[in-house]
């Protein structure tokens, strides 16, 4: 019991300022509020709560986010399958594989803080990496959108855009690049539209929370990058 309590404090309290604690649990409360106002299946509330907690921990640079992320991945995959969002299904299968990879990648690249917590070492793009990434994302979206449309996927090009950007953002996340948050922001805006059209308000609420978290994630990872002097890391793109 003590070890569980210590893990909880280290994961959710130590190293968090008052704003971050309020932000985390405020986003969780939003999921329950939407579920209360518009009751849905248990899968929706589980996916929403696990999703919000995991992305806030990711924004904090905490490796523990992967373990909660597994819960969100499996529940969201089931919801996507039920709604025939086949691109989202493929995307979450990809998440499962890369999250296992990510656990080892992040654990190898952590820095210990004075309070005993660990943060992942953050990296960042060069201007050329930005240009190549944007061009690649657009071309891959066009190709995948055409394929998804041919197999009858609902909202094929929106589905393709979220799928392509999510694959790229996930790789950036595993490889610890700050720029993941720019791609996650676009993904979340597309997914708000995806689930809004579908009428699934629990998922809309989750993606609204994720959109807000992207801004926080960019700011916090920029601070991590600067404080860790990661700009001098030769592995930056």
C-alpha positions as a Markdown table, in Angstrom:
| # | Residue | x | y | z |
|---|---|---|---|---|
| 1 | Unk | 0.0 | 0.0 | 0.0 |
| 2 | Unk | 2.8 | 2.4 | 0.9 |
| 3 | Unk | 4.5 | 1.8 | -2.5 |
| 4 | Unk | 1.3 | 2.6 | -4.3 |
| 5 | Unk | 0.9 | 5.8 | -2.3 |
| 6 | Unk | 4.4 | 6.8 | -3.0 |
| 7 | Unk | 4.0 | 6.1 | -6.7 |
| 8 | Unk | 0.8 | 8.2 | -6.8 |
| 9 | Unk | 2.5 | 11.1 | -5.0 |
| 10 | Unk | 5.6 | 10.9 | -7.3 |
| 11 | Unk | 3.4 | 10.7 | -10.4 |
| 12 | Unk | 0.6 | 13.2 | -9.7 |
| 13 | Unk | 1.8 | 15.5 | -6.9 |
| 14 | Unk | 5.5 | 16.0 | -6.5 |
| 15 | Unk | 6.9 | 18.3 | -9.1 |
| 16 | Unk | 3.4 | 19.7 | -10.0 |
| 17 | Unk | 2.7 | 23.3 | -9.2 |
| 18 | Unk | -0.8 | 24.4 | -8.1 |
| 19 | Unk | -1.8 | 25.3 | -11.7 |
| 20 | Unk | -0.8 | 21.9 | -13.0 |
| 21 | Unk | -2.7 | 20.0 | -10.3 |
| 22 | Unk | -5.8 | 22.1 | -11.0 |
| 23 | Unk | -5.4 | 21.6 | -14.7 |
| 24 | Unk | -5.1 | 17.9 | -14.5 |
| 25 | Unk | -8.1 | 17.3 | -12.2 |
| 26 | Unk | -10.1 | 20.0 | -13.9 |
| 27 | Unk | -9.7 | 18.1 | -17.2 |
| 28 | Unk | -10.8 | 14.9 | -15.5 |
| 29 | Unk | -13.8 | 16.6 | -14.0 |
| 30 | Unk | -14.8 | 17.9 | -17.5 |
| 31 | Unk | -15.0 | 14.2 | -18.7 |
| 32 | Unk | -17.3 | 13.3 | -15.8 |
| 33 | Unk | -19.4 | 16.4 | -16.3 |
| 34 | Unk | -20.0 | 15.7 | -20.0 |
| 35 | Unk | -20.8 | 12.0 | -19.1 |
| 36 | Unk | -23.3 | 13.2 | -16.5 |
| 37 | Unk | -25.0 | 15.6 | -18.9 |
| 38 | Unk | -25.0 | 13.2 | -21.8 |
| 39 | Unk | -24.7 | 9.6 | -20.4 |
| 40 | Unk | -22.9 | 7.2 | -22.8 |
| 41 | Unk | -21.3 | 3.8 | -22.6 |
| 42 | Unk | -18.6 | 2.9 | -19.9 |
| 43 | Unk | -16.0 | 2.7 | -22.7 |
| 44 | Unk | -16.5 | 6.4 | -23.4 |
| 45 | Unk | -15.9 | 7.6 | -19.9 |
| 46 | Unk | -12.9 | 5.2 | -19.4 |
| 47 | Unk | -11.3 | 6.3 | -22.6 |
| 48 | Unk | -11.9 | 10.0 | -21.8 |
| 49 | Unk | -10.5 | 9.9 | -18.3 |
| 50 | Unk | -7.5 | 7.7 | -19.1 |
| 51 | Unk | -6.8 | 9.9 | -22.2 |
| 52 | Unk | -6.8 | 13.1 | -20.3 |
| 53 | Unk | -4.6 | 11.8 | -17.5 |
| 54 | Unk | -2.1 | 10.3 | -19.9 |
| 55 | Unk | -1.7 | 13.3 | -22.1 |
| 56 | Unk | -1.2 | 15.7 | -19.1 |
| 57 | Unk | 1.5 | 13.3 | -17.8 |
| 58 | Unk | 3.1 | 13.3 | -21.3 |
| 59 | Unk | 3.1 | 17.1 | -21.3 |
| 60 | Unk | 4.9 | 16.9 | -18.0 |
| 61 | Unk | 7.5 | 14.6 | -19.5 |
| 62 | Unk | 6.6 | 11.7 | -17.2 |
| 63 | Unk | 7.2 | 8.2 | -18.4 |
| 64 | Unk | 4.2 | 6.9 | -16.3 |
| 65 | Unk | 1.9 | 8.3 | -19.0 |
| 66 | Unk | 2.6 | 5.3 | -21.2 |
| 67 | Unk | 1.0 | 2.9 | -18.7 |
| 68 | Unk | -2.2 | 4.9 | -18.4 |
| 69 | Unk | -2.1 | 5.4 | -22.1 |
| 70 | Unk | -2.5 | 1.7 | -22.7 |
| 71 | Unk | -5.9 | 1.8 | -21.1 |
| 72 | Unk | -7.0 | 4.7 | -23.3 |
| 73 | Unk | -5.6 | 3.0 | -26.4 |
| 74 | Unk | -7.6 | -0.2 | -26.0 |
| 75 | Unk | -10.9 | 1.6 | -25.1 |
| 76 | Unk | -10.6 | 4.1 | -27.9 |
| 77 | Unk | -9.8 | 1.4 | -30.4 |
| 78 | Unk | -13.0 | -0.3 | -29.5 |
| 79 | Unk | -15.0 | 2.9 | -30.0 |
| 80 | Unk | -13.4 | 3.6 | -33.3 |
| 81 | Unk | -14.2 | 0.1 | -34.5 |
| 82 | Unk | -17.8 | 0.5 | -33.5 |
| 83 | Unk | -18.1 | 3.7 | -35.4 |
| 84 | Unk | -16.3 | 2.4 | -38.6 |
| 85 | Unk | -13.4 | 4.9 | -38.2 |
| 86 | Unk | -11.0 | 2.3 | -39.7 |
| 87 | Unk | -8.1 | 4.8 | -39.9 |
| 88 | Unk | -8.4 | 5.4 | -36.1 |
| 89 | Unk | -8.4 | 1.7 | -35.6 |
| 90 | Unk | -5.1 | 1.3 | -37.5 |
| 91 | Unk | -3.7 | 4.3 | -35.7 |
| 92 | Unk | -4.3 | 2.8 | -32.3 |
| 93 | Unk | -2.8 | -0.5 | -33.2 |
| 94 | Unk | 0.2 | 1.5 | -34.2 |
| 95 | Unk | 0.1 | 3.3 | -30.8 |
| 96 | Unk | 0.2 | 0.0 | -28.9 |
| 97 | Unk | 3.4 | -1.1 | -30.6 |
| 98 | Unk | 5.1 | 2.3 | -30.4 |
| 99 | Unk | 4.2 | 2.8 | -26.7 |
| 100 | Unk | 6.1 | -0.4 | -25.8 |
| 101 | Unk | 9.1 | 1.1 | -27.7 |
| 102 | Unk | 8.5 | 4.5 | -26.1 |
| 103 | Unk | 8.7 | 3.1 | -22.5 |
| 104 | Unk | 12.3 | 1.9 | -23.1 |
| 105 | Unk | 13.3 | 5.0 | -25.1 |
| 106 | Unk | 12.1 | 7.4 | -22.4 |
| 107 | Unk | 13.6 | 5.4 | -19.5 |
| 108 | Unk | 17.0 | 5.6 | -21.2 |
| 109 | Unk | 16.7 | 9.3 | -21.6 |
| 110 | Unk | 15.5 | 10.7 | -18.3 |
| 111 | Unk | 17.1 | 13.3 | -16.0 |
| 112 | Unk | 16.6 | 13.2 | -12.2 |
| 113 | Unk | 15.3 | 16.3 | -10.5 |
| 114 | Unk | 16.2 | 17.5 | -7.0 |
| 115 | Unk | 12.8 | 16.4 | -5.7 |
| 116 | Unk | 13.4 | 12.8 | -6.7 |
| 117 | Unk | 11.2 | 12.9 | -9.8 |
| 118 | Unk | 12.4 | 12.3 | -13.4 |
| 119 | Unk | 11.7 | 14.2 | -16.6 |
| 120 | Unk | 12.4 | 13.0 | -20.1 |
| 121 | Unk | 15.1 | 14.8 | -22.0 |
| 122 | Unk | 13.4 | 17.0 | -24.6 |
| 123 | Unk | 14.7 | 17.7 | -28.2 |
| 124 | Unk | 13.6 | 20.1 | -30.9 |
| 125 | Unk | 13.5 | 20.5 | -34.7 |
| 126 | Unk | 15.6 | 22.6 | -37.1 |
| 127 | Unk | 13.8 | 24.8 | -39.7 |
| 128 | Unk | 14.5 | 22.2 | -42.5 |
| 129 | Unk | 12.9 | 19.4 | -40.4 |
| 130 | Unk | 9.8 | 21.6 | -40.1 |
| 131 | Unk | 9.6 | 22.0 | -43.9 |
| 132 | Unk | 10.1 | 18.3 | -44.7 |
| 133 | Unk | 7.7 | 17.2 | -42.0 |
| 134 | Unk | 4.8 | 19.4 | -43.3 |
| 135 | Unk | 5.3 | 18.3 | -47.0 |
| 136 | Unk | 5.4 | 14.7 | -46.0 |
| 137 | Unk | 2.3 | 15.0 | -43.9 |
| 138 | Unk | 0.3 | 16.5 | -46.7 |
| 139 | Unk | 1.3 | 14.0 | -49.3 |
| 140 | Unk | 0.7 | 11.0 | -47.0 |
| 141 | Unk | -2.8 | 12.3 | -46.1 |
| 142 | Unk | -3.8 | 12.6 | -49.7 |
| 143 | Unk | -2.7 | 9.0 | -50.5 |
| 144 | Unk | -4.3 | 7.5 | -47.4 |
| 145 | Unk | -7.5 | 9.4 | -47.8 |
| 146 | Unk | -8.0 | 8.0 | -51.3 |
| 147 | Unk | -7.4 | 4.5 | -50.0 |
| 148 | Unk | -9.8 | 4.8 | -47.0 |
| 149 | Unk | -12.4 | 6.2 | -49.3 |
| 150 | Unk | -12.1 | 3.2 | -51.6 |
| 151 | Unk | -12.8 | 0.8 | -48.7 |
| 152 | Unk | -15.8 | 2.7 | -47.4 |
| 153 | Unk | -14.4 | 4.5 | -44.4 |
| 154 | Unk | -16.6 | 7.2 | -42.9 |
| 155 | Unk | -15.2 | 10.7 | -43.3 |
| 156 | Unk | -12.2 | 9.3 | -45.2 |
| 157 | Unk | -10.0 | 12.3 | -45.6 |
| 158 | Unk | -10.5 | 13.6 | -42.0 |
| 159 | Unk | -9.8 | 10.1 | -40.8 |
| 160 | Unk | -6.7 | 10.0 | -43.0 |
| 161 | Unk | -5.4 | 13.3 | -41.8 |
| 162 | Unk | -5.7 | 12.3 | -38.2 |
| 163 | Unk | -4.2 | 8.9 | -38.9 |
| 164 | Unk | -1.1 | 10.2 | -40.8 |
| 165 | Unk | -0.5 | 13.1 | -38.3 |
| 166 | Unk | -0.9 | 10.8 | -35.3 |
| 167 | Unk | 1.6 | 8.3 | -36.7 |
| 168 | Unk | 4.1 | 11.0 | -37.2 |
| 169 | Unk | 3.3 | 12.7 | -33.9 |
| 170 | Unk | 3.7 | 9.4 | -32.1 |
| 171 | Unk | 7.1 | 8.8 | -33.5 |
| 172 | Unk | 8.1 | 12.4 | -32.5 |
| 173 | Unk | 6.8 | 11.7 | -29.0 |
| 174 | Unk | 8.8 | 8.4 | -28.6 |
| 175 | Unk | 11.9 | 10.2 | -29.9 |
| 176 | Unk | 11.2 | 13.0 | -27.5 |
| 177 | Unk | 10.7 | 16.0 | -29.8 |
| 178 | Unk | 8.9 | 19.1 | -28.6 |
| 179 | Unk | 7.3 | 19.5 | -32.1 |
| 180 | Unk | 5.0 | 16.5 | -31.4 |
| 181 | Unk | 2.6 | 19.1 | -29.8 |
| 182 | Unk | 2.1 | 21.0 | -33.0 |
| 183 | Unk | 0.9 | 17.8 | -34.7 |
| 184 | Unk | -1.1 | 16.7 | -31.7 |
| 185 | Unk | -2.9 | 20.0 | -31.8 |
| 186 | Unk | -3.9 | 19.6 | -35.5 |
| 187 | Unk | -5.0 | 16.0 | -34.8 |
| 188 | Unk | -7.2 | 17.0 | -31.9 |
| 189 | Unk | -9.0 | 19.7 | -33.9 |
| 190 | Unk | -9.7 | 17.2 | -36.7 |
| 191 | Unk | -10.9 | 14.6 | -34.1 |
| 192 | Unk | -13.3 | 17.2 | -32.5 |
| 193 | Unk | -14.9 | 17.5 | -36.0 |
| 194 | Unk | -14.8 | 13.7 | -36.4 |
| 195 | Unk | -16.7 | 12.9 | -33.2 |
| 196 | Unk | -18.9 | 16.0 | -33.3 |
| 197 | Unk | -20.4 | 14.8 | -36.6 |
| 198 | Unk | -20.8 | 11.4 | -35.0 |
| 199 | Unk | -22.5 | 12.9 | -32.0 |
| 200 | Unk | -20.2 | 11.3 | -29.4 |
| 201 | Unk | -19.9 | 14.1 | -26.8 |
| 202 | Unk | -17.7 | 12.2 | -24.4 |
| 203 | Unk | -15.0 | 11.9 | -27.2 |
| 204 | Unk | -15.6 | 15.6 | -28.1 |
| 205 | Unk | -14.9 | 16.6 | -24.5 |
| 206 | Unk | -11.8 | 14.4 | -24.4 |
| 207 | Unk | -10.4 | 16.1 | -27.5 |
| 208 | Unk | -11.2 | 19.6 | -26.3 |
| 209 | Unk | -9.2 | 18.8 | -23.1 |
| 210 | Unk | -6.4 | 17.4 | -25.3 |
| 211 | Unk | -6.4 | 20.5 | -27.4 |
| 212 | Unk | -5.9 | 22.7 | -24.3 |
| 213 | Unk | -3.2 | 20.3 | -23.2 |
| 214 | Unk | -1.3 | 20.7 | -26.4 |
| 215 | Unk | -0.7 | 24.3 | -25.6 |
| 216 | Unk | 0.5 | 23.4 | -22.1 |
| 217 | Unk | 2.6 | 20.6 | -23.6 |
| 218 | Unk | 4.4 | 22.9 | -26.0 |
| 219 | Unk | 5.2 | 25.4 | -23.3 |
| 220 | Unk | 6.4 | 22.8 | -20.8 |
| 221 | Unk | 8.5 | 20.9 | -23.3 |
| 222 | Unk | 10.1 | 24.2 | -24.4 |
| 223 | Unk | 11.0 | 24.8 | -20.8 |
| 224 | Unk | 12.4 | 21.3 | -20.5 |
| 225 | Unk | 14.4 | 21.8 | -23.6 |
| 226 | Unk | 15.9 | 25.0 | -22.4 |
| 227 | Unk | 16.6 | 24.0 | -18.9 |
| 228 | Unk | 18.3 | 20.7 | -20.0 |
| 229 | Unk | 20.3 | 22.6 | -22.6 |
| 230 | Unk | 19.0 | 20.1 | -25.2 |
| 231 | Unk | 19.4 | 22.6 | -28.0 |
| 232 | Unk | 23.1 | 21.5 | -28.0 |
| 233 | Unk | 22.2 | 17.9 | -28.3 |
| 234 | Unk | 23.7 | 16.7 | -31.7 |
| 235 | Unk | 20.7 | 14.4 | -32.1 |
| 236 | Unk | 18.3 | 17.3 | -32.5 |
| 237 | Unk | 16.9 | 17.3 | -36.0 |
